[in-house]
Amino acid sequence: MAYQSLRLEYLQIPPVSRAYTTACVLTTAAVQLELITPFQLYFNPELIFKHFQVLQLDTYIFSWKMYFPINLAE
C-alpha cells in the first residue's frame, strides 16, 4: 500500500523535474556502488582531445583555481 502511494506521488512530479531527480539519484547510487568515480563524471579526456570540447578542460582547470586560489599580490 505504501509503495502505491509513493509511486502516485512520484508520477505527480512534472516530467522534466522527475527525469532530473531520477538521473541525480541514479548517478549518486552509481558513485556509491563504485561503478563510476566523481573524476570520471567531471573529466572526460576522450571528449576533450578527440572531440575538441576544450570548454570541459577550461571548466576543470578553473574549478581547481576556485578551490586553490593563487594570490599573486604577495
PQR file with spaces between the fields and no chain letter, atoms N, CA, C, O and H, PARSE charges and radii, in Angstrom:
ATOM       1  N    MET     1       0.817   -1.196    0.000 -0.4000 1.5000
ATOM       2  CA   MET     1       0.000    0.000    0.000 -0.0000 2.0000
ATOM       3  C    MET     1       0.863    1.263    0.000  0.5500 1.7000
ATOM       4  O    MET     1       0.576    2.222   -0.717 -0.5500 1.4000
ATOM       5  N    ALA     2       1.916    1.252    0.806 -0.4000 1.5000
ATOM       6  CA   ALA     2       2.789    2.423    0.872 -0.0000 2.0000
ATOM       7  C    ALA     2       3.523    2.624   -0.444  0.5500 1.7000
ATOM       8  O    ALA     2       3.761    3.757   -0.863 -0.5500 1.4000
ATOM       9  H    ALA     2       2.150    0.473    1.389  0.4000 1.0000
ATOM      10  N    TYR     3       3.882    1.514   -1.099 -0.4000 1.5000
ATOM      11  CA   TYR     3       4.583    1.600   -2.386 -0.0000 2.0000
ATOM      12  C    TYR     3       3.696    2.281   -3.424  0.5500 1.7000
ATOM      13  O    TYR     3       4.179    3.090   -4.216 -0.5500 1.4000
ATOM      14  H    TYR     3       3.689    0.594   -0.759  0.4000 1.0000
ATOM      15  N    GLN     4       2.400    1.957   -3.426 -0.4000 1.5000
ATOM      16  CA   GLN     4       1.482    2.536   -4.402 -0.0000 2.0000
ATOM      17  C    GLN     4       1.318    4.036   -4.182  0.5500 1.7000
ATOM      18  O    GLN     4       1.250    4.800   -5.145 -0.5500 1.4000
ATOM      19  H    GLN     4       2.007    1.300   -2.782  0.4000 1.0000
ATOM      20  N    SER     5       1.255    4.457   -2.938 -0.4000 1.5000
ATOM      21  CA   SER     5       1.117    5.878   -2.639 -0.0000 2.0000
ATOM      22  C    SER     5       2.383    6.638   -3.032  0.5500 1.7000
ATOM      23  O    SER     5       2.304    7.753   -3.547 -0.5500 1.4000
ATOM      24  H    SER     5       1.311    3.837   -2.155  0.4000 1.0000
ATOM      25  N    LEU     6       3.556    6.036   -2.790 -0.4000 1.5000
ATOM      26  CA   LEU     6       4.821    6.654   -3.174 -0.0000 2.0000
ATOM      27  C    LEU     6       4.915    6.765   -4.695  0.5500 1.7000
ATOM      28  O    LEU     6       5.384    7.776   -5.218 -0.5500 1.4000
ATOM      29  H    LEU     6       3.621    5.130   -2.371  0.4000 1.0000
ATOM      30  N    ARG     7       4.474    5.740   -5.394 -0.4000 1.5000
ATOM      31  CA   ARG     7       4.503    5.743   -6.856 -0.0000 2.0000
ATOM      32  C    ARG     7       3.592    6.840   -7.412  0.5500 1.7000
ATOM      33  O    ARG     7       3.954    7.519   -8.373 -0.5500 1.4000
ATOM      34  H    ARG     7       4.093    4.919   -4.970  0.4000 1.0000
ATOM      35  N    LEU     8       2.424    7.011   -6.816 -0.4000 1.5000
ATOM      36  CA   LEU     8       1.500    8.049   -7.285 -0.0000 2.0000
ATOM      37  C    LEU     8       2.086    9.441   -7.067  0.5500 1.7000
ATOM      38  O    LEU     8       1.936   10.314   -7.921 -0.5500 1.4000
ATOM      39  H    LEU     8       2.131    6.459   -6.035  0.4000 1.0000
ATOM      40  N    GLU     9       2.750    9.656   -5.938 -0.4000 1.5000
ATOM      41  CA   GLU     9       3.377   10.955   -5.683 -0.0000 2.0000
ATOM      42  C    GLU     9       4.520   11.204   -6.658  0.5500 1.7000
ATOM      43  O    GLU     9       4.705   12.324   -7.133 -0.5500 1.4000
ATOM      44  H    GLU     9       2.872    8.947   -5.243  0.4000 1.0000
ATOM      45  N    TYR    10       5.281   10.163   -6.954 -0.4000 1.5000
ATOM      46  CA   TYR    10       6.386   10.290   -7.903 -0.0000 2.0000
ATOM      47  C    TYR    10       5.857   10.665   -9.288  0.5500 1.7000
ATOM      48  O    TYR    10       6.456   11.492   -9.975 -0.5500 1.4000
ATOM      49  H    TYR    10       5.130    9.252   -6.569  0.4000 1.0000
ATOM      50  N    LEU    11       4.766   10.078   -9.690 -0.4000 1.5000
ATOM      51  CA   LEU    11       4.205   10.359  -11.016 -0.0000 2.0000
ATOM      52  C    LEU    11       3.561   11.745  -11.100  0.5500 1.7000
ATOM      53  O    LEU    11       3.304   12.226  -12.204 -0.5500 1.4000
ATOM      54  H    LEU    11       4.280    9.406   -9.132  0.4000 1.0000
ATOM      55  N    GLN    12       3.299   12.390   -9.980 -0.4000 1.5000
ATOM      56  CA   GLN    12       2.728   13.738   -9.982 -0.0000 2.0000
ATOM      57  C    GLN    12       3.787   14.818  -10.203  0.5500 1.7000
ATOM      58  O    GLN    12       3.448   15.966  -10.492 -0.5500 1.4000
ATOM      59  H    GLN    12       3.508   11.999   -9.084  0.4000 1.0000
ATOM      60  N    ILE    13       5.050   14.462  -10.073 -0.4000 1.5000
ATOM      61  CA   ILE    13       6.132   15.416  -10.316 -0.0000 2.0000
ATOM      62  C    ILE    13       6.172   15.713  -11.811  0.5500 1.7000
ATOM      63  O    ILE    13       6.018   14.794  -12.615 -0.5500 1.4000
ATOM      64  H    ILE    13       5.325   13.530   -9.839  0.4000 1.0000
ATOM      65  N    PRO    14       6.373   16.970  -12.208 -0.5600 1.5000
ATOM      66  CA   PRO    14       6.451   17.297  -13.635  0.2800 2.0000
ATOM      67  C    PRO    14       7.545   16.459  -14.327  0.5500 1.7000
ATOM      68  O    PRO    14       8.556   16.139  -13.702 -0.5500 1.4000
ATOM      69  N    PRO    15       7.354   16.105  -15.596 -0.5600 1.5000
ATOM      70  CA   PRO    15       8.264   15.176  -16.283  0.2800 2.0000
ATOM      71  C    PRO    15       9.736   15.595  -16.282  0.5500 1.7000
ATOM      72  O    PRO    15      10.607   14.753  -16.069 -0.5500 1.4000
ATOM      73  N    VAL    16      10.028   16.862  -16.512 -0.4000 1.5000
ATOM      74  CA   VAL    16      11.425   17.302  -16.555 -0.0000 2.0000
ATOM      75  C    VAL    16      12.055   17.184  -15.169  0.5500 1.7000
ATOM      76  O    VAL    16      13.179   16.701  -15.037 -0.5500 1.4000
ATOM      77  H    VAL    16       9.320   17.547  -16.685  0.4000 1.0000
ATOM      78  N    SER    17      11.344   17.618  -14.150 -0.4000 1.5000
ATOM      79  CA   SER    17      11.855   17.507  -12.776 -0.0000 2.0000
ATOM      80  C    SER    17      12.011   16.046  -12.369  0.5500 1.7000
ATOM      81  O    SER    17      12.965   15.685  -11.680 -0.5500 1.4000
ATOM      82  H    SER    17      10.431   18.011  -14.257  0.4000 1.0000
ATOM      83  N    ARG    18      11.074   15.215  -12.796 -0.4000 1.5000
ATOM      84  CA   ARG    18      11.137   13.787  -12.474 -0.0000 2.0000
ATOM      85  C    ARG    18      12.363   13.148  -13.134  0.5500 1.7000
ATOM      86  O    ARG    18      13.056   12.345  -12.510 -0.5500 1.4000
ATOM      87  H    ARG    18      10.299   15.509  -13.356  0.4000 1.0000
ATOM      88  N    ALA    19      12.627   13.502  -14.389 -0.4000 1.5000
ATOM      89  CA   ALA    19      13.794   12.954  -15.093 -0.0000 2.0000
ATOM      90  C    ALA    19      15.091   13.415  -14.437  0.5500 1.7000
ATOM      91  O    ALA    19      16.016   12.622  -14.262 -0.5500 1.4000
ATOM      92  H    ALA    19      12.064   14.154  -14.896  0.4000 1.0000
ATOM      93  N    TYR    20      15.161   14.688  -14.076 -0.4000 1.5000
ATOM      94  CA   TYR    20      16.365   15.230  -13.438 -0.0000 2.0000
ATOM      95  C    TYR    20      16.600   14.570  -12.074  0.5500 1.7000
ATOM      96  O    TYR    20      17.724   14.188  -11.748 -0.5500 1.4000
ATOM      97  H    TYR    20      14.410   15.333  -14.218  0.4000 1.0000
ATOM      98  N    THR    21      15.551   14.443  -11.301 -0.4000 1.5000
ATOM      99  CA   THR    21      15.653   13.827   -9.979 -0.0000 2.0000
ATOM     100  C    THR    21      16.091   12.364  -10.098  0.5500 1.7000
ATOM     101  O    THR    21      16.941   11.899   -9.339 -0.5500 1.4000
ATOM     102  H    THR    21      14.638   14.753  -11.566  0.4000 1.0000
ATOM     103  N    THR    22      15.508   11.652  -11.051 -0.4000 1.5000
ATOM     104  CA   THR    22      15.869   10.256  -11.265 -0.0000 2.0000
ATOM     105  C    THR    22      17.330   10.131  -11.682  0.5500 1.7000
ATOM     106  O    THR    22      18.036    9.244  -11.203 -0.5500 1.4000
ATOM     107  H    THR    22      14.818   12.030  -11.668  0.4000 1.0000
ATOM     108  N    ALA    23      17.786   11.010  -12.568 -0.4000 1.5000
ATOM     109  CA   ALA    23      19.186   10.987  -13.007 -0.0000 2.0000
ATOM     110  C    ALA    23      20.127   11.259  -11.833  0.5500 1.7000
ATOM     111  O    ALA    23      21.173   10.623  -11.712 -0.5500 1.4000
ATOM     112  H    ALA    23      17.212   11.730  -12.956  0.4000 1.0000
ATOM     113  N    CYS    24      19.756   12.196  -10.976 -0.4000 1.5000
ATOM     114  CA   CYS    24      20.592   12.505   -9.803 -0.0000 2.0000
ATOM     115  C    CYS    24      20.676   11.315   -8.856  0.5500 1.7000
ATOM     116  O    CYS    24      21.755   10.991   -8.359 -0.5500 1.4000
ATOM     117  H    CYS    24      18.906   12.713  -11.074  0.4000 1.0000
ATOM     118  N    VAL    25      19.561   10.673   -8.607 -0.4000 1.5000
ATOM     119  CA   VAL    25      19.546    9.519   -7.705 -0.0000 2.0000
ATOM     120  C    VAL    25      20.359    8.367   -8.302  0.5500 1.7000
ATOM     121  O    VAL    25      21.125    7.720   -7.587 -0.5500 1.4000
ATOM     122  H    VAL    25      18.685   10.936   -9.011  0.4000 1.0000
ATOM     123  N    LEU    26      20.201    8.105   -9.603 -0.4000 1.5000
ATOM     124  CA   LEU    26      20.945    7.023  -10.244 -0.0000 2.0000
ATOM     125  C    LEU    26      22.448    7.313  -10.268  0.5500 1.7000
ATOM     126  O    LEU    26      23.258    6.408  -10.067 -0.5500 1.4000
ATOM     127  H    LEU    26      19.579    8.630  -10.183  0.4000 1.0000
ATOM     128  N    THR    27      22.819    8.570  -10.514 -0.4000 1.5000
ATOM     129  CA   THR    27      24.234    8.940  -10.523 -0.0000 2.0000
ATOM     130  C    THR    27      24.831    8.784   -9.130  0.5500 1.7000
ATOM     131  O    THR    27      25.937    8.266   -8.982 -0.5500 1.4000
ATOM     132  H    THR    27      22.161    9.305  -10.677  0.4000 1.0000
ATOM     133  N    THR    28      24.110    9.227   -8.116 -0.4000 1.5000
ATOM     134  CA   THR    28      24.580    9.094   -6.735 -0.0000 2.0000
ATOM     135  C    THR    28      24.739    7.621   -6.367  0.5500 1.7000
ATOM     136  O    THR    28      25.721    7.241   -5.729 -0.5500 1.4000
ATOM     137  H    THR    28      23.211    9.648   -8.235  0.4000 1.0000
ATOM     138  N    ALA    29      23.785    6.803   -6.765 -0.4000 1.5000
ATOM     139  CA   ALA    29      23.869    5.371   -6.473 -0.0000 2.0000
ATOM     140  C    ALA    29      25.058    4.738   -7.183  0.5500 1.7000
ATOM     141  O    ALA    29      25.751    3.905   -6.599 -0.5500 1.4000
ATOM     142  H    ALA    29      22.987    7.113   -7.283  0.4000 1.0000
ATOM     143  N    ALA    30      25.305    5.117   -8.430 -0.4000 1.5000
ATOM     144  CA   ALA    30      26.435    4.555   -9.180 -0.0000 2.0000
ATOM     145  C    ALA    30      27.769    4.931   -8.537  0.5500 1.7000
ATOM     146  O    ALA    30      28.690    4.115   -8.506 -0.5500 1.4000
ATOM     147  H    ALA    30      24.742    5.794   -8.904  0.4000 1.0000
ATOM     148  N    VAL    31      27.880    6.146   -8.027 -0.4000 1.5000
ATOM     149  CA   VAL    31      29.113    6.564   -7.350 -0.0000 2.0000
ATOM     150  C    VAL    31      29.263    5.805   -6.035  0.5500 1.7000
ATOM     151  O    VAL    31      30.359    5.351   -5.707 -0.5500 1.4000
ATOM     152  H    VAL    31      27.131    6.808   -8.052  0.4000 1.0000
ATOM     153  N    GLN    32      28.188    5.663   -5.286 -0.4000 1.5000
ATOM     154  CA   GLN    32      28.257    4.960   -4.007 -0.0000 2.0000
ATOM     155  C    GLN    32      28.602    3.484   -4.188  0.5500 1.7000
ATOM     156  O    GLN    32      29.289    2.895   -3.353 -0.5500 1.4000
ATOM     157  H    GLN    32      27.298    6.032   -5.552  0.4000 1.0000
ATOM     158  N    LEU    33      28.124    2.889   -5.283 -0.4000 1.5000
ATOM     159  CA   LEU    33      28.425    1.484   -5.564 -0.0000 2.0000
ATOM     160  C    LEU    33      29.773    1.320   -6.270  0.5500 1.7000
ATOM     161  O    LEU    33      30.171    0.211   -6.627 -0.5500 1.4000
ATOM     162  H    LEU    33      27.566    3.367   -5.961  0.4000 1.0000
ATOM     163  N    GLU    34      30.467    2.448   -6.465 -0.4000 1.5000
ATOM     164  CA   GLU    34      31.782    2.492   -7.102 -0.0000 2.0000
ATOM     165  C    GLU    34      31.774    1.933   -8.522  0.5500 1.7000
ATOM     166  O    GLU    34      32.754    1.332   -8.962 -0.5500 1.4000
ATOM     167  H    GLU    34      30.144    3.349   -6.175  0.4000 1.0000
ATOM     168  N    LEU    35      30.674    2.130   -9.231 -0.4000 1.5000
ATOM     169  CA   LEU    35      30.619    1.787  -10.646 -0.0000 2.0000
ATOM     170  C    LEU    35      31.311    2.865  -11.476  0.5500 1.7000
ATOM     171  O    LEU    35      31.903    2.578  -12.517 -0.5500 1.4000
ATOM     172  H    LEU    35      29.878    2.618   -8.874  0.4000 1.0000
ATOM     173  N    ILE    36      31.230    4.102  -11.007 -0.4000 1.5000
ATOM     174  CA   ILE    36      31.923    5.234  -11.613 -0.0000 2.0000
ATOM     175  C    ILE    36      32.511    6.073  -10.490  0.5500 1.7000
ATOM     176  O    ILE    36      32.115    5.945   -9.332 -0.5500 1.4000
ATOM     177  H    ILE    36      30.750    4.335  -10.162  0.4000 1.0000
ATOM     178  N    THR    37      33.464    6.934  -10.845 -0.4000 1.5000
ATOM     179  CA   THR    37      34.054    7.826   -9.848 -0.0000 2.0000
ATOM     180  C    THR    37      33.640    9.259  -10.170  0.5500 1.7000
ATOM     181  O    THR    37      33.306    9.554  -11.317 -0.5500 1.4000
ATOM     182  H    THR    37      33.785    7.038  -11.786  0.4000 1.0000
ATOM     183  N    PRO    38      33.655   10.143   -9.199 -0.5600 1.5000
ATOM     184  CA   PRO    38      33.351   11.548   -9.489  0.2800 2.0000
ATOM     185  C    PRO    38      34.306   12.136  -10.526  0.5500 1.7000
ATOM     186  O    PRO    38      33.914   12.993  -11.318 -0.5500 1.4000
ATOM     187  N    PHE    39      35.564   11.677  -10.521 -0.4000 1.5000
ATOM     188  CA   PHE    39      36.534   12.162  -11.502 -0.0000 2.0000
ATOM     189  C    PHE    39      36.110   11.787  -12.921  0.5500 1.7000
ATOM     190  O    PHE    39      36.263   12.588  -13.843 -0.5500 1.4000
ATOM     191  H    PHE    39      35.883   10.981   -9.878  0.4000 1.0000
ATOM     192  N    GLN    40      35.582   10.585  -13.101 -0.4000 1.5000
ATOM     193  CA   GLN    40      35.103   10.164  -14.425 -0.0000 2.0000
ATOM     194  C    GLN    40      33.920   11.006  -14.880  0.5500 1.7000
ATOM     195  O    GLN    40      33.766   11.268  -16.073 -0.5500 1.4000
ATOM     196  H    GLN    40      35.458    9.935  -12.351  0.4000 1.0000
ATOM     197  N    LEU    41      33.096   11.424  -13.950 -0.4000 1.5000
ATOM     198  CA   LEU    41      31.947   12.251  -14.313 -0.0000 2.0000
ATOM     199  C    LEU    41      32.379   13.643  -14.758  0.5500 1.7000
ATOM     200  O    LEU    41      31.743   14.256  -15.616 -0.5500 1.4000
ATOM     201  H    LEU    41      33.221   11.211  -12.981  0.4000 1.0000
ATOM     202  N    TYR    42      33.453   14.129  -14.173 -0.4000 1.5000
ATOM     203  CA   TYR    42      33.844   15.515  -14.397 -0.0000 2.0000
ATOM     204  C    TYR    42      34.881   15.685  -15.498  0.5500 1.7000
ATOM     205  O    TYR    42      34.831   16.667  -16.238 -0.5500 1.4000
ATOM     206  H    TYR    42      33.969   13.631  -13.476  0.4000 1.0000
ATOM     207  N    PHE    43      35.820   14.749  -15.622 -0.4000 1.5000
ATOM     208  CA   PHE    43      36.933   14.877  -16.556 -0.0000 2.0000
ATOM     209  C    PHE    43      36.885   13.733  -17.549  0.5500 1.7000
ATOM     210  O    PHE    43      37.116   12.581  -17.183 -0.5500 1.4000
ATOM     211  H    PHE    43      35.861   13.951  -15.021  0.4000 1.0000
ATOM     212  N    ASN    44      36.587   14.040  -18.808 -0.4000 1.5000
ATOM     213  CA   ASN    44      36.482   13.026  -19.837 -0.0000 2.0000
ATOM     214  C    ASN    44      37.493   13.328  -20.941  0.5500 1.7000
ATOM     215  O    ASN    44      37.204   14.123  -21.836 -0.5500 1.4000
ATOM     216  H    ASN    44      36.399   14.976  -19.106  0.4000 1.0000
ATOM     217  N    PRO    45      38.674   12.706  -20.893 -0.5600 1.5000
ATOM     218  CA   PRO    45      39.723   13.018  -21.869  0.2800 2.0000
ATOM     219  C    PRO    45      39.303   12.759  -23.309  0.5500 1.7000
ATOM     220  O    PRO    45      39.726   13.480  -24.212 -0.5500 1.4000
ATOM     221  N    GLU    46      38.483   11.749  -23.537 -0.4000 1.5000
ATOM     222  CA   GLU    46      38.060   11.443  -24.909 -0.0000 2.0000
ATOM     223  C    GLU    46      37.279   12.606  -25.514  0.5500 1.7000
ATOM     224  O    GLU    46      37.506   12.974  -26.667 -0.5500 1.4000
ATOM     225  H    GLU    46      38.140   11.163  -22.804  0.4000 1.0000
ATOM     226  N    LEU    47      36.367   13.183  -24.745 -0.4000 1.5000
ATOM     227  CA   LEU    47      35.614   14.332  -25.264 -0.0000 2.0000
ATOM     228  C    LEU    47      36.515   15.534  -25.485  0.5500 1.7000
ATOM     229  O    LEU    47      36.332   16.282  -26.445 -0.5500 1.4000
ATOM     230  H    LEU    47      36.183   12.884  -23.809  0.4000 1.0000
ATOM     231  N    ILE    48      37.480   15.721  -24.608 -0.4000 1.5000
ATOM     232  CA   ILE    48      38.348   16.896  -24.710 -0.0000 2.0000
ATOM     233  C    ILE    48      39.296   16.781  -25.900  0.5500 1.7000
ATOM     234  O    ILE    48      39.402   17.711  -26.700 -0.5500 1.4000
ATOM     235  H    ILE    48      37.629   15.113  -23.828  0.4000 1.0000
ATOM     236  N    PHE    49      39.980   15.653  -26.022 -0.4000 1.5000
ATOM     237  CA   PHE    49      41.037   15.553  -27.024 -0.0000 2.0000
ATOM     238  C    PHE    49      40.571   14.995  -28.371  0.5500 1.7000
ATOM     239  O    PHE    49      41.126   15.368  -29.405 -0.5500 1.4000
ATOM     240  H    PHE    49      39.894   14.898  -25.373  0.4000 1.0000
ATOM     241  N    LYS    50      39.574   14.119  -28.389 -0.4000 1.5000
ATOM     242  CA   LYS    50      39.121   13.552  -29.659 -0.0000 2.0000
ATOM     243  C    LYS    50      37.998   14.361  -30.289  0.5500 1.7000
ATOM     244  O    LYS    50      37.903   14.442  -31.514 -0.5500 1.4000
ATOM     245  H    LYS    50      39.123   13.815  -27.549  0.4000 1.0000
ATOM     246  N    HIS    51      37.147   14.958  -29.463 -0.4000 1.5000
ATOM     247  CA   HIS    51      36.014   15.723  -29.983 -0.0000 2.0000
ATOM     248  C    HIS    51      36.201   17.223  -29.777  0.5500 1.7000
ATOM     249  O    HIS    51      35.290   18.007  -30.042 -0.5500 1.4000
ATOM     250  H    HIS    51      37.224   14.892  -28.468  0.4000 1.0000
ATOM     251  N    PHE    52      37.385   17.621  -29.302 -0.4000 1.5000
ATOM     252  CA   PHE    52      37.775   19.023  -29.174 -0.0000 2.0000
ATOM     253  C    PHE    52      36.811   19.857  -28.332  0.5500 1.7000
ATOM     254  O    PHE    52      36.537   21.012  -28.659 -0.5500 1.4000
ATOM     255  H    PHE    52      38.124   16.983  -29.086  0.4000 1.0000
ATOM     256  N    GLN    53      36.302   19.276  -27.260 -0.4000 1.5000
ATOM     257  CA   GLN    53      35.452   20.031  -26.346 -0.0000 2.0000
ATOM     258  C    GLN    53      36.347   20.653  -25.275  0.5500 1.7000
ATOM     259  O    GLN    53      36.376   20.213  -24.126 -0.5500 1.4000
ATOM     260  H    GLN    53      36.525   18.338  -26.994  0.4000 1.0000
ATOM     261  N    VAL    54      37.066   21.679  -25.684 -0.4000 1.5000
ATOM     262  CA   VAL    54      38.070   22.315  -24.830 -0.0000 2.0000
ATOM     263  C    VAL    54      37.412   23.011  -23.644  0.5500 1.7000
ATOM     264  O    VAL    54      38.051   23.203  -22.610 -0.5500 1.4000
ATOM     265  H    VAL    54      37.042   22.037  -26.618  0.4000 1.0000
ATOM     266  N    LEU    55      36.162   23.385  -23.781 -0.4000 1.5000
ATOM     267  CA   LEU    55      35.469   24.045  -22.678 -0.0000 2.0000
ATOM     268  C    LEU    55      35.461   23.158  -21.442  0.5500 1.7000
ATOM     269  O    LEU    55      35.526   23.659  -20.319 -0.5500 1.4000
ATOM     270  H    LEU    55      35.643   23.229  -24.622  0.4000 1.0000
ATOM     271  N    GLN    56      35.381   21.851  -21.636 -0.4000 1.5000
ATOM     272  CA   GLN    56      35.428   20.947  -20.484 -0.0000 2.0000
ATOM     273  C    GLN    56      36.757   21.070  -19.757  0.5500 1.7000
ATOM     274  O    GLN    56      36.796   21.080  -18.527 -0.5500 1.4000
ATOM     275  H    GLN    56      35.328   21.444  -22.548  0.4000 1.0000
ATOM     276  N    LEU    57      37.838   21.163  -20.504 -0.4000 1.5000
ATOM     277  CA   LEU    57      39.159   21.299  -19.886 -0.0000 2.0000
ATOM     278  C    LEU    57      39.260   22.631  -19.148  0.5500 1.7000
ATOM     279  O    LEU    57      39.793   22.683  -18.040 -0.5500 1.4000
ATOM     280  H    LEU    57      37.807   21.155  -21.504  0.4000 1.0000
ATOM     281  N    ASP    58      38.755   23.706  -19.750 -0.4000 1.5000
ATOM     282  CA   ASP    58      38.747   25.009  -19.080 -0.0000 2.0000
ATOM     283  C    ASP    58      37.959   24.942  -17.778  0.5500 1.7000
ATOM     284  O    ASP    58      38.406   25.448  -16.749 -0.5500 1.4000
ATOM     285  H    ASP    58      38.323   23.664  -20.651  0.4000 1.0000
ATOM     286  N    THR    59      36.801   24.325  -17.825 -0.4000 1.5000
ATOM     287  CA   THR    59      35.964   24.208  -16.628 -0.0000 2.0000
ATOM     288  C    THR    59      36.692   23.429  -15.551  0.5500 1.7000
ATOM     289  O    THR    59      36.635   23.786  -14.375 -0.5500 1.4000
ATOM     290  H    THR    59      36.438   23.914  -18.661  0.4000 1.0000
ATOM     291  N    TYR    60      37.376   22.366  -15.947 -0.4000 1.5000
ATOM     292  CA   TYR    60      38.114   21.545  -14.993 -0.0000 2.0000
ATOM     293  C    TYR    60      39.229   22.351  -14.327  0.5500 1.7000
ATOM     294  O    TYR    60      39.391   22.302  -13.108 -0.5500 1.4000
ATOM     295  H    TYR    60      37.422   22.075  -16.903  0.4000 1.0000
ATOM     296  N    ILE    61      39.988   23.082  -15.119 -0.4000 1.5000
ATOM     297  CA   ILE    61      41.111   23.859  -14.589 -0.0000 2.0000
ATOM     298  C    ILE    61      40.624   25.000  -13.701  0.5500 1.7000
ATOM     299  O    ILE    61      41.147   25.202  -12.605 -0.5500 1.4000
ATOM     300  H    ILE    61      39.856   23.121  -16.109  0.4000 1.0000
ATOM     301  N    PHE    62      39.629   25.743  -14.167 -0.4000 1.5000
ATOM     302  CA   PHE    62      39.156   26.898  -13.399 -0.0000 2.0000
ATOM     303  C    PHE    62      38.440   26.492  -12.122  0.5500 1.7000
ATOM     304  O    PHE    62      38.437   27.258  -11.158 -0.5500 1.4000
ATOM     305  H    PHE    62      39.204   25.580  -15.057  0.4000 1.0000
ATOM     306  N    SER    63      37.832   25.314  -12.084 -0.4000 1.5000
ATOM     307  CA   SER    63      37.196   24.883  -10.838 -0.0000 2.0000
ATOM     308  C    SER    63      38.264   24.598   -9.781  0.5500 1.7000
ATOM     309  O    SER    63      38.030   24.838   -8.597 -0.5500 1.4000
ATOM     310  H    SER    63      37.834   24.692  -12.867  0.4000 1.0000
ATOM     311  N    TRP    64      39.435   24.088  -10.188 -0.4000 1.5000
ATOM     312  CA   TRP    64      40.508   23.870   -9.234 -0.0000 2.0000
ATOM     313  C    TRP    64      41.048   25.197   -8.721  0.5500 1.7000
ATOM     314  O    TRP    64      41.447   25.301   -7.561 -0.5500 1.4000
ATOM     315  H    TRP    64      39.624   23.893  -11.151  0.4000 1.0000
ATOM     316  N    LYS    65      41.063   26.203   -9.577 -0.4000 1.5000
ATOM     317  CA   LYS    65      41.517   27.516   -9.125 -0.0000 2.0000
ATOM     318  C    LYS    65      40.569   28.091   -8.081  0.5500 1.7000
ATOM     319  O    LYS    65      40.988   28.847   -7.205 -0.5500 1.4000
ATOM     320  H    LYS    65      40.738   26.118  -10.519  0.4000 1.0000
ATOM     321  N    MET    66      39.306   27.737   -8.174 -0.4000 1.5000
ATOM     322  CA   MET    66      38.355   28.235   -7.185 -0.0000 2.0000
ATOM     323  C    MET    66      38.652   27.623   -5.815  0.5500 1.7000
ATOM     324  O    MET    66      38.514   28.292   -4.792 -0.5500 1.4000
ATOM     325  H    MET    66      38.965   27.123   -8.886  0.4000 1.0000
ATOM     326  N    TYR    67      39.060   26.353   -5.796 -0.4000 1.5000
ATOM     327  CA   TYR    67      39.328   25.675   -4.525 -0.0000 2.0000
ATOM     328  C    TYR    67      40.725   25.958   -4.002  0.5500 1.7000
ATOM     329  O    TYR    67      40.948   25.934   -2.791 -0.5500 1.4000
ATOM     330  H    TYR    67      39.173   25.809   -6.628  0.4000 1.0000
ATOM     331  N    PHE    68      41.677   26.228   -4.904 -0.4000 1.5000
ATOM     332  CA   PHE    68      43.053   26.515   -4.512 -0.0000 2.0000
ATOM     333  C    PHE    68      43.506   27.816   -5.153  0.5500 1.7000
ATOM     334  O    PHE    68      44.301   27.808   -6.092 -0.5500 1.4000
ATOM     335  H    PHE    68      41.495   26.248   -5.887  0.4000 1.0000
ATOM     336  N    PRO    69      42.998   28.936   -4.642 -0.5600 1.5000
ATOM     337  CA   PRO    69      43.342   30.222   -5.273  0.2800 2.0000
ATOM     338  C    PRO    69      44.822   30.566   -5.077  0.5500 1.7000
ATOM     339  O    PRO    69      45.422   30.273   -4.043 -0.5500 1.4000
ATOM     340  N    ILE    70      45.377   31.191   -6.098 -0.4000 1.5000
ATOM     341  CA   ILE    70      46.771   31.639   -6.029 -0.0000 2.0000
ATOM     342  C    ILE    70      46.761   33.147   -5.903  0.5500 1.7000
ATOM     343  O    ILE    70      46.210   33.843   -6.755 -0.5500 1.4000
ATOM     344  H    ILE    70      44.890   31.429   -6.938  0.4000 1.0000
ATOM     345  N    ASN    71      47.362   33.650   -4.854 -0.4000 1.5000
ATOM     346  CA   ASN    71      47.399   35.086   -4.641 -0.0000 2.0000
ATOM     347  C    ASN    71      48.731   35.615   -5.177  0.5500 1.7000
ATOM     348  O    ASN    71      49.773   35.425   -4.549 -0.5500 1.4000
ATOM     349  H    ASN    71      47.809   33.084   -4.161  0.4000 1.0000
ATOM     350  N    LEU    72      48.698   36.273   -6.327 -0.4000 1.5000
ATOM     351  CA   LEU    72      49.913   36.778   -6.952 -0.0000 2.0000
ATOM     352  C    LEU    72      50.370   38.116   -6.368  0.5500 1.7000
ATOM     353  O    LEU    72      51.472   38.575   -6.666 -0.5500 1.4000
ATOM     354  H    LEU    72      47.852   36.428   -6.837  0.4000 1.0000
ATOM     355  N    ALA    73      49.532   38.742   -5.540 -0.4000 1.5000
ATOM     356  CA   ALA    73      49.879   40.052   -4.978 -0.0000 2.0000
ATOM     357  C    ALA    73      50.937   39.938   -3.901  0.5500 1.7000
ATOM     358  O    ALA    73      51.642   40.911   -3.635 -0.5500 1.4000
ATOM     359  H    ALA    73      48.637   38.369   -5.298  0.4000 1.0000
ATOM     360  N    GLU    74      51.069   38.793   -3.282 -0.4000 1.5000
ATOM     361  CA   GLU    74      52.029   38.648   -2.185 -0.0000 2.0000
ATOM     362  C    GLU    74      53.412   38.369   -2.671  0.5500 1.7000
ATOM     363  O    GLU    74      54.332   38.223   -1.867 -0.5500 1.4000
ATOM     364  H    GLU    74      50.496   38.002   -3.498  0.4000 1.0000
